[in-house]
Amino acid sequence: MLIKKPKDAAVKTKLAETLIDLNRLNEAKLLTQEILAGKPSDVEGLLSNGRILLLEGHASEAVAEIEKATEAAPKSARNFFFLGLAQRAAGLPGLAKASFSHALELNPGMTDASAALAALSSRTGDYDRATQLTSKALQSNPNLPSAYTTNAEVSSARGDAKKTEAQIEEALKRDSTFLPSLAAMVKLYAAQGKSQESAQRLSALIQEHPDNAGLRFLLAVAYFDLKDFDRSESSLKDALRLDPKTPDVYTLLANIDSAKGSLDKAQADLRNAIQANSRNIANYLTLASLYQKQGNWPEAKKVCEKAHEVDPGAPAAAAQLAFLYLEHGGDVNAALPLAQMAKREMPDSVIASDILGWAYYKLGSPDTALTLLQECVRKEPGNPIFQYHLGMAHLAAGHPQAAERPLQLALKDGLDPTYVADARSALEKISKARH
């Protein structure tokens, strides 16, 4: 067709889309450059260029390019869908969620947008919304592996391992190399002590697909779960050789180095990871956790503050920063809105509930704190910090008898040494008051 109509922009656009779908990016790039040279504002050309940038790993540039396409064609659900993909890859989940939602407003039957929005909803703890969206997507297209994977994530969060595995297998029936499903499998099997099965299954897939860097990365994760750090590192190097932009490689290297006791090297790995992708909030939080292990609270706070600056809408960063402000020197008043945002964005997270409850306690509102802290203990009664927080809130609210049991359980269950003295002091105070 292009031979017959070499100057037809519509034909060039269609061919460019096909080449992108086939991952023939160099050919697609030349064609897209021709389209944009003839008309720099061509909507389809801008979208194609954005998609190419996204597949090449330039997520931020892809966002900027696809935004031009959405501005030029604000009624195109397809443009907003790809904008959401680029925003998600750039570490902007809040904006991605808005873009996927807008795509569905423009085209309610767009199953890919439903599945993508479901995945984001699951990751922020909105499991009911995620389930509704996957159900809608699967009614239209029962072969979407991403929808089954999201169902697996929801089932896992709700503690249903059997249903989690069933949904993972449904996804892999549709696409045996679908990386998010395989990642969910690796995580599930690790929790069940079956990481050897993950390693065997991934090794078999690599025999069939030797050039798939993502499979080699997941094999490295499985070996890490088996504490076979040498094989894990070797698989990571294979992944990097195949694709230097394989996501999360430096993060896993940091975990390997940390497990070997090389915290300084792990921190260097994470700084490399942040340099490679400055919008991946998980790397900041992992680095902050390493500083916390060393008791370097000022550096931990700096890293979390940077993460919050990079993405003010990231609930995990807000939660960790609120915790550091509450416990290790910071403005308690500044911690409260951070904790409130984390709870709002992660409504089912016991960590978010605990941090918000503790913020209310620190601000002198123990009655408000109790509702949240009781929820945490009800969900995880074996967590000593939750028991400690509940006991202290009961004591501050004037309920010494109710405070005694959770404080005793906190000490019995291995409370962090940081809080042991305060817990014992509180119990002594209760005992003296009784006598």
Secondary structure per residue as TSV (DSSP state, phi and psi in degrees):
chain	resnum	aa	ss	phi	psi
A	1	M	-	360.0	-42.1
A	2	L	T	-66.0	-32.5
A	3	I	T	-64.2	-40.3
A	4	K	T	-72.0	-35.0
A	5	K	-	-129.9	70.8
A	6	P	T	-65.7	-19.5
A	7	K	T	-105.0	3.4
A	8	D	-	-76.2	110.9
A	9	A	H	-63.4	-36.5
A	10	A	H	-64.3	-39.3
A	11	V	H	-67.2	-42.8
A	12	K	H	-61.1	-41.9
A	13	T	H	-61.8	-45.5
A	14	K	H	-62.4	-42.2
A	15	L	H	-66.6	-39.7
A	16	A	H	-61.2	-42.6
A	17	E	H	-61.1	-42.6
A	18	T	H	-64.0	-42.9
A	19	L	H	-64.1	-37.8
A	20	I	H	-64.2	-44.7
A	21	D	H	-61.0	-31.0
A	22	L	T	-87.2	0.8
A	23	N	T	64.2	26.7
A	24	R	-	-93.6	72.6
A	25	L	H	-72.5	-34.8
A	26	N	H	-62.9	-43.6
A	27	E	H	-66.8	-42.2
A	28	A	H	-63.1	-37.4
A	29	K	H	-64.8	-43.9
A	30	L	H	-60.9	-42.6
A	31	L	H	-66.9	-41.6
A	32	T	H	-65.3	-38.5
A	33	Q	H	-62.5	-37.4
A	34	E	H	-62.6	-44.9
A	35	I	H	-60.8	-47.9
A	36	L	H	-73.6	-26.7
A	37	A	H	-65.7	-37.1
A	38	G	H	-75.1	-33.4
A	39	K	-	-152.7	94.4
A	40	P	T	-58.6	-21.6
A	41	S	T	-97.6	9.3
A	42	D	-	-59.4	119.5
A	43	V	H	-61.6	-47.9
A	44	E	H	-67.2	-34.3
A	45	G	H	-66.1	-41.4
A	46	L	H	-63.2	-42.7
A	47	L	H	-63.9	-45.3
A	48	S	H	-61.1	-42.3
A	49	N	H	-63.7	-40.0
A	50	G	H	-63.3	-42.1
A	51	R	H	-63.3	-39.2
A	52	I	H	-64.0	-46.3
A	53	L	H	-58.9	-39.5
A	54	L	H	-64.2	-45.4
A	55	L	H	-69.1	-24.2
A	56	E	T	-83.8	-2.7
A	57	G	T	91.7	12.1
A	58	H	-	-102.5	71.7
A	59	A	H	-64.3	-43.8
A	60	S	H	-63.0	-42.5
A	61	E	H	-65.5	-36.6
A	62	A	H	-62.5	-41.8
A	63	V	H	-57.6	-48.8
A	64	A	H	-61.2	-40.5
A	65	E	H	-70.2	-44.2
A	66	I	H	-71.9	-28.5
A	67	E	H	-59.8	-37.3
A	68	K	H	-61.3	-39.4
A	69	A	H	-66.9	-41.1
A	70	T	H	-68.9	-33.6
A	71	E	H	-67.6	-37.7
A	72	A	H	-75.5	-29.0
A	73	A	-	-134.7	74.1
A	74	P	T	-70.6	-5.0
A	75	K	T	-101.6	6.8
A	76	S	-	-92.2	110.2
A	77	A	H	-62.7	-35.9
A	78	R	H	-61.7	-42.6
A	79	N	H	-61.4	-43.4
A	80	F	H	-69.1	-31.5
A	81	F	H	-63.1	-49.0
A	82	F	H	-68.6	-30.6
A	83	L	H	-63.1	-41.3
A	84	G	H	-61.6	-41.3
A	85	L	H	-61.4	-43.2
A	86	A	H	-66.8	-42.7
A	87	Q	H	-64.0	-39.9
A	88	R	H	-62.1	-44.4
A	89	A	H	-66.2	-29.4
A	90	A	T	-82.4	1.4
A	91	G	T	79.7	34.7
A	92	L	-	-122.0	67.9
A	93	P	H	-62.7	-34.6
A	94	G	H	-63.7	-45.6
A	95	L	H	-68.1	-37.9
A	96	A	H	-61.8	-42.9
A	97	K	H	-60.3	-42.1
A	98	A	H	-64.3	-39.4
A	99	S	H	-68.2	-44.0
A	100	F	H	-63.1	-39.9
A	101	S	H	-62.7	-41.6
A	102	H	H	-67.7	-36.7
A	103	A	H	-59.5	-40.5
A	104	L	H	-71.2	-31.4
A	105	E	H	-63.4	-40.8
A	106	L	H	-75.0	-32.6
A	107	N	-	-143.6	87.3
A	108	P	T	-58.8	-19.4
A	109	G	T	-94.0	11.6
A	110	M	-	-79.5	96.7
A	111	T	H	-65.6	-36.1
A	112	D	H	-62.8	-38.5
A	113	A	H	-68.1	-39.9
A	114	S	H	-60.3	-44.9
A	115	A	H	-66.1	-40.9
A	116	A	H	-67.0	-41.7
A	117	L	H	-67.3	-36.0
A	118	A	H	-61.0	-43.5
A	119	A	H	-62.0	-42.8
A	120	L	H	-66.4	-39.4
A	121	S	H	-63.2	-40.6
A	122	S	H	-61.9	-43.2
A	123	R	H	-70.2	-19.2
A	124	T	T	-101.7	11.1
A	125	G	T	86.2	5.9
A	126	D	-	-91.6	74.2
A	127	Y	H	-71.7	-34.3
A	128	D	H	-64.0	-44.5
A	129	R	H	-62.8	-41.9
A	130	A	H	-60.3	-43.9
A	131	T	H	-65.2	-41.2
A	132	Q	H	-60.4	-43.1
A	133	L	H	-70.1	-39.7
A	134	T	H	-68.2	-36.5
A	135	S	H	-61.2	-43.7
A	136	K	H	-64.2	-42.7
A	137	A	H	-64.7	-42.6
A	138	L	H	-72.4	-24.5
A	139	Q	H	-64.5	-38.2
A	140	S	H	-81.8	-36.2
A	141	N	-	-142.8	95.8
A	142	P	T	-72.7	2.9
A	143	N	T	-111.6	24.5
A	144	L	-	-85.6	105.0
A	145	P	H	-62.8	-30.9
A	146	S	H	-64.3	-34.9
A	147	A	H	-68.7	-41.9
A	148	Y	H	-64.4	-36.0
A	149	T	H	-65.9	-40.7
A	150	T	H	-64.2	-41.1
A	151	N	H	-58.9	-37.6
A	152	A	H	-64.8	-41.6
A	153	E	H	-62.3	-42.0
A	154	V	H	-64.4	-45.2
A	155	S	H	-62.1	-39.5
A	156	S	H	-63.5	-44.1
A	157	A	H	-63.3	-28.8
A	158	R	T	-91.9	4.4
A	159	G	T	81.0	17.5
A	160	D	-	-102.3	87.2
A	161	A	H	-65.9	-38.0
A	162	K	H	-62.8	-45.0
A	163	K	H	-69.8	-35.0
A	164	T	H	-58.3	-49.0
A	165	E	H	-64.6	-39.2
A	166	A	H	-62.2	-41.2
A	167	Q	H	-70.4	-35.8
A	168	I	H	-61.7	-44.5
A	169	E	H	-65.2	-36.1
A	170	E	H	-61.5	-41.6
A	171	A	H	-64.0	-44.6
A	172	L	H	-72.5	-22.0
A	173	K	H	-63.1	-34.6
A	174	R	H	-79.8	-34.0
A	175	D	-	-153.9	104.3
A	176	S	T	-68.9	-16.0
A	177	T	T	-112.7	21.1
A	178	F	-	-70.3	108.5
A	179	L	H	-61.5	-41.2
A	180	P	H	-60.3	-36.8
A	181	S	H	-68.5	-42.1
A	182	L	H	-65.2	-36.2
A	183	A	H	-64.0	-40.2
A	184	A	H	-64.8	-37.3
A	185	M	H	-63.2	-45.7
A	186	V	H	-59.6	-43.0
A	187	K	H	-64.5	-45.0
A	188	L	H	-63.7	-47.6
A	189	Y	H	-65.6	-33.0
A	190	A	H	-62.8	-41.7
A	191	A	H	-66.0	-28.0
A	192	Q	T	-94.5	2.9
A	193	G	T	72.7	27.4
A	194	K	-	-117.9	33.5
A	195	S	H	-63.2	-25.2
A	196	Q	H	-61.7	-37.4
A	197	E	H	-65.2	-40.0
A	198	S	H	-59.0	-47.6
A	199	A	H	-60.3	-42.4
A	200	Q	H	-65.5	-43.1
A	201	R	H	-67.1	-41.9
A	202	L	H	-68.5	-37.8
A	203	S	H	-61.3	-39.4
A	204	A	H	-65.2	-40.5
A	205	L	H	-66.3	-36.2
A	206	I	H	-65.9	-33.7
A	207	Q	H	-59.8	-37.1
A	208	E	H	-80.6	-31.2
A	209	H	-	-131.1	71.1
A	210	P	T	-66.4	-17.7
A	211	D	T	-99.4	11.8
A	212	N	-	-90.0	103.7
A	213	A	H	-65.5	-34.5
A	214	G	H	-62.9	-37.6
A	215	L	H	-65.0	-39.9
A	216	R	H	-68.6	-34.5
A	217	F	H	-64.2	-44.7
A	218	L	H	-66.2	-33.8
A	219	L	H	-62.9	-38.0
A	220	A	H	-62.4	-38.4
A	221	V	H	-63.8	-43.5
A	222	A	H	-62.2	-43.2
A	223	Y	H	-64.5	-36.9
A	224	F	H	-62.1	-42.6
A	225	D	H	-63.1	-28.5
A	226	L	T	-84.0	-0.3
A	227	K	T	63.7	24.7
A	228	D	-	-96.4	77.6
A	229	F	H	-69.0	-30.8
A	230	D	H	-66.4	-45.9
A	231	R	H	-66.1	-36.4
A	232	S	H	-60.5	-47.8
A	233	E	H	-64.7	-37.6
A	234	S	H	-63.4	-42.2
A	235	S	H	-65.7	-35.7
A	236	L	H	-63.4	-42.2
A	237	K	H	-63.9	-37.0
A	238	D	H	-63.4	-41.5
A	239	A	H	-63.0	-43.6
A	240	L	H	-66.2	-35.8
A	241	R	H	-63.0	-39.7
A	242	L	H	-76.6	-36.4
A	243	D	-	-151.3	100.3
A	244	P	T	-59.9	-15.5
A	245	K	T	-101.9	18.7
A	246	T	-	-55.3	124.4
A	247	P	T	-64.3	146.4
A	248	D	T	70.0	11.0
A	249	V	H	-62.5	-47.6
A	250	Y	H	-67.4	-30.6
A	251	T	H	-63.5	-44.6
A	252	L	H	-68.5	-37.8
A	253	L	H	-58.2	-40.2
A	254	A	H	-63.4	-40.3
A	255	N	H	-64.7	-38.7
A	256	I	H	-63.9	-48.1
A	257	D	H	-64.3	-37.6
A	258	S	H	-65.0	-42.0
A	259	A	H	-64.5	-30.1
A	260	K	T	-81.6	-3.5
A	261	G	T	89.0	8.5
A	262	S	-	-96.8	74.8
A	263	L	H	-65.1	-37.9
A	264	D	H	-62.8	-42.0
A	265	K	H	-67.8	-37.5
A	266	A	H	-62.6	-41.4
A	267	Q	H	-63.9	-39.0
A	268	A	H	-63.6	-41.8
A	269	D	H	-57.6	-44.2
A	270	L	H	-69.6	-34.9
A	271	R	H	-65.5	-36.0
A	272	N	H	-64.2	-40.5
A	273	A	H	-62.8	-42.1
A	274	I	H	-66.6	-37.6
A	275	Q	H	-65.2	-37.9
A	276	A	H	-71.4	-34.1
A	277	N	-	-147.5	92.3
A	278	S	T	-70.6	-9.6
A	279	R	T	-102.0	2.7
A	280	N	-	-83.3	98.7
A	281	I	H	-63.9	-31.1
A	282	A	H	-58.3	-35.5
A	283	N	H	-66.9	-39.4
A	284	Y	H	-61.3	-43.9
A	285	L	H	-69.7	-35.7
A	286	T	H	-66.6	-41.1
A	287	L	H	-63.3	-42.3
A	288	A	H	-61.2	-38.8
A	289	S	H	-63.9	-36.7
A	290	L	H	-65.5	-40.2
A	291	Y	H	-64.3	-36.4
A	292	Q	H	-64.2	-38.9
A	293	K	H	-59.0	-33.4
A	294	Q	T	-85.4	-3.5
A	295	G	T	72.7	19.3
A	296	N	-	-92.3	74.7
A	297	W	H	-66.3	-38.3
A	298	P	H	-59.2	-43.4
A	299	E	H	-67.8	-37.8
A	300	A	H	-59.5	-43.3
A	301	K	H	-64.7	-42.3
A	302	K	H	-58.7	-43.6
A	303	V	H	-66.5	-42.5
A	304	C	H	-67.2	-36.2
A	305	E	H	-64.0	-38.6
A	306	K	H	-65.0	-41.9
A	307	A	H	-60.8	-42.8
A	308	H	H	-66.8	-34.6
A	309	E	H	-67.1	-41.7
A	310	V	H	-64.0	-43.4
A	311	D	-	-140.1	89.6
A	312	P	T	-61.1	-17.1
A	313	G	T	-94.2	5.2
A	314	A	-	-81.7	111.5
A	315	P	H	-67.2	-34.0
A	316	A	H	-65.7	-38.9
A	317	A	H	-66.6	-41.0
A	318	A	H	-63.1	-41.4
A	319	A	H	-64.7	-45.8
A	320	Q	H	-67.3	-37.6
A	321	L	H	-67.4	-40.6
A	322	A	H	-60.0	-43.7
A	323	F	H	-59.0	-45.3
A	324	L	H	-64.7	-39.4
A	325	Y	H	-63.9	-39.3
A	326	L	H	-71.0	-37.5
A	327	E	H	-106.0	-20.6
A	328	H	S	-136.5	41.0
A	329	G	S	88.3	100.9
A	330	G	S	178.7	175.1
A	331	D	-	-81.0	113.7
A	332	V	H	-61.5	-35.4
A	333	N	H	-64.7	-32.3
A	334	A	H	-74.8	-28.7
A	335	A	H	-68.2	-34.8
A	336	L	H	-59.9	-52.7
A	337	P	H	-62.9	-31.2
A	338	L	H	-64.4	-45.3
A	339	A	H	-66.2	-37.0
A	340	Q	H	-64.7	-42.0
A	341	M	H	-64.4	-42.2
A	342	A	H	-61.0	-42.7
A	343	K	H	-66.6	-39.3
A	344	R	H	-64.6	-41.0
A	345	E	H	-82.3	-23.3
A	346	M	-	-126.5	68.6
A	347	P	T	-61.6	-24.9
A	348	D	T	-97.1	3.6
A	349	S	-	-82.3	120.8
A	350	V	H	-69.7	-30.6
A	351	I	H	-62.2	-46.4
A	352	A	H	-62.9	-39.9
A	353	S	H	-63.9	-42.7
A	354	D	H	-64.1	-45.3
A	355	I	H	-64.6	-41.7
A	356	L	H	-65.6	-43.4
A	357	G	H	-59.5	-41.9
A	358	W	H	-68.2	-33.0
A	359	A	H	-64.5	-42.9
A	360	Y	H	-63.4	-39.7
A	361	Y	H	-60.2	-46.6
A	362	K	H	-65.1	-28.0
A	363	L	T	-88.1	4.4
A	364	G	T	84.3	26.0
A	365	S	-	-121.6	66.2
A	366	P	H	-64.7	-31.0
A	367	D	H	-64.5	-41.6
A	368	T	H	-65.7	-39.2
A	369	A	H	-62.5	-38.0
A	370	L	H	-58.4	-40.9
A	371	T	H	-57.6	-44.6
A	372	L	H	-72.0	-42.0
A	373	L	H	-71.5	-32.8
A	374	Q	H	-64.9	-36.4
A	375	E	H	-61.4	-42.6
A	376	C	H	-63.2	-45.9
A	377	V	H	-67.6	-35.1
A	378	R	H	-63.5	-39.0
A	379	K	H	-79.9	-36.2
A	380	E	-	-135.7	75.4
A	381	P	T	-65.3	-19.2
A	382	G	T	-89.0	4.6
A	383	N	-	-88.1	112.4
A	384	P	H	-65.5	-33.1
A	385	I	H	-69.2	-35.0
A	386	F	H	-65.0	-43.0
A	387	Q	H	-62.7	-42.5
A	388	Y	H	-61.4	-47.8
A	389	H	H	-61.1	-42.0
A	390	L	H	-63.4	-44.9
A	391	G	H	-60.6	-44.7
A	392	M	H	-66.2	-37.1
A	393	A	H	-67.5	-41.0
A	394	H	H	-60.6	-41.5
A	395	L	H	-64.1	-44.4
A	396	A	H	-66.0	-28.0
A	397	A	T	-84.0	-1.4
A	398	G	T	86.0	29.8
A	399	H	-	-119.4	67.7
A	400	P	H	-60.2	-37.4
A	401	Q	H	-65.0	-39.9
A	402	A	H	-70.7	-25.1
A	403	A	H	-76.4	-28.3
A	404	E	H	-62.3	-49.5
A	405	R	H	-62.1	-49.8
A	406	P	H	-63.1	-33.5
A	407	L	H	-67.3	-39.6
A	408	Q	H	-63.5	-43.6
A	409	L	H	-64.3	-37.8
A	410	A	H	-59.9	-45.4
A	411	L	H	-67.9	-38.2
A	412	K	H	-67.0	-35.5
A	413	D	T	-91.2	12.7
A	414	G	T	89.3	48.4
A	415	L	-	-58.5	141.7
A	416	D	-	-52.7	134.1
A	417	P	H	-54.0	-26.5
A	418	T	H	-56.8	-32.0
A	419	Y	H	-107.3	-4.0
A	420	V	H	-60.8	-45.1
A	421	A	H	-61.4	-42.1
A	422	D	H	-66.1	-38.9
A	423	A	H	-65.1	-44.3
A	424	R	H	-65.7	-40.2
A	425	S	H	-61.6	-41.1
A	426	A	H	-64.4	-41.5
A	427	L	H	-66.1	-37.9
A	428	E	H	-63.6	-40.1
A	429	K	H	-62.8	-41.4
A	430	I	H	-65.6	-43.5
A	431	S	H	-62.5	-44.4
A	432	K	H	-65.0	-38.9
A	433	A	H	-65.1	-33.2
A	434	R	H	-70.5	-32.4
A	435	H	-	-96.5	360.0
